[in-house]
Each structure stands twice: as C-alpha cells, then as structure tokens.
Amino acid sequence: MIQIKAPGLSFDQTGSMWKPVTNAPFGRDLQLAVIDDDGVHALVFACQRELAGWRSVVTGAHVDIRPTHWRVWDPQTAMDETSSKAP
C-alpha cells in the first residue's frame, strides 16, 4: 500500500504557513492537508487544483479528497514530516 498522508500533523508544528483551501491557486504544485476522524494530516504527494477537483502531480490521477488547507509543495518538508512521525 502506498502511504498517502503523514500521520498526526499539527498545524502548529509545520515549517510554513497553511492557507485555507478556498484560495488555493490552480495549476501549481501544492501540499494539501485534510482533517479526518484521526486528526489533521498532510498528504505526502503534490497535488494540483483543477476545475473538477484535485489531481496527483506524479500520477495525473484524480484524487477524491476534500482538503481543508494548502501550502506550496516542498518535497523536503514533506519528507521531513513523514520521517519525523514514523514509528
């Protein structure tokens, strides 16, 4: 199984500011955050906003999510957060 989100991300622990998804730009690589029953999580892959929703930058596939926040994609930040939360 491919990991799609980093576990247990807290907005206060991030290195850059998260912005509300309502003002996410189109056509840019973004890191998205979602809130689910387990808490707040940042996706570990870049997405782009399109008129029809969101797609994965890597695969081009539609991603069926309802993100709450975004920030500009930074692969190093995504990797750092994922490895710092690993069991």
C-alpha positions in Angstrom: 0.0 0.0 0.0 1.2 3.5 -0.8 1.3 6.0 2.1 -0.8 9.0 1.1 -0.7 11.1 4.3 1.7 11.8 7.1 0.2 10.8 10.5 -0.8 13.2 13.1 0.3 16.5 11.6 -0.4 19.6 13.8 -0.7 22.9 12.1 1.4 24.5 14.9 4.3 22.1 14.1 4.7 23.0 10.4 7.6 24.9 9.0 5.4 27.0 6.7 2.1 28.7 6.8 -1.0 26.7 5.8 -3.7 28.6 3.9 -7.4 27.9 3.6 -8.2 25.7 0.7 -10.8 28.2 -0.6 -8.0 30.3 -2.0 -5.8 27.6 -3.4 -4.3 28.5 -6.8 -4.9 26.5 -9.9 -2.0 24.8 -11.8 0.6 24.9 -9.0 2.1 22.1 -7.1 0.6 22.2 -3.6 0.7 20.1 -0.4 -2.8 19.6 0.9 -4.0 18.9 4.4 -7.1 17.0 5.4 -9.0 16.6 8.6 -10.5 13.2 9.2 -11.6 11.1 12.2 -7.9 10.5 13.1 -7.0 14.2 13.2 -5.1 16.5 10.8 -2.9 15.1 8.1 -0.7 16.4 5.3 -0.7 14.5 2.1 2.8 13.2 1.2 2.5 13.9 -2.5 1.9 17.0 -4.5 -1.5 17.9 -6.0 -2.8 20.5 -8.4 -6.2 22.1 -8.2 -8.3 21.8 -11.4 -11.9 22.9 -12.2 -13.0 19.3 -11.5 -11.2 19.0 -8.2 -7.6 17.7 -7.4 -5.1 15.5 -9.2 -1.9 13.9 -8.2 1.1 15.6 -9.8 3.0 12.3 -10.0 0.3 10.0 -11.5 -2.1 12.5 -13.0 -4.9 10.7 -11.4 -7.9 12.4 -9.9 -7.6 12.5 -6.1 -11.0 12.2 -4.3 -10.3 14.3 -1.2 -11.8 17.3 0.5 -8.7 19.2 1.8 -9.0 22.0 4.3 -5.7 23.7 3.9 -2.8 24.1 1.4 0.8 25.3 1.1 3.3 25.4 -1.7 4.7 21.9 -2.3 8.2 21.5 -0.8 9.4 17.9 -1.2 11.9 18.3 1.6 9.3 19.5 4.1 7.0 16.6 3.2 9.8 14.1 3.6 10.9 15.6 6.9 7.4 15.5 8.4 6.9 11.9 7.2 10.2 10.6 8.7 9.7 12.5 12.0 6.3 10.9 12.5 7.4 7.3 11.6 7.0 4.7 14.4 
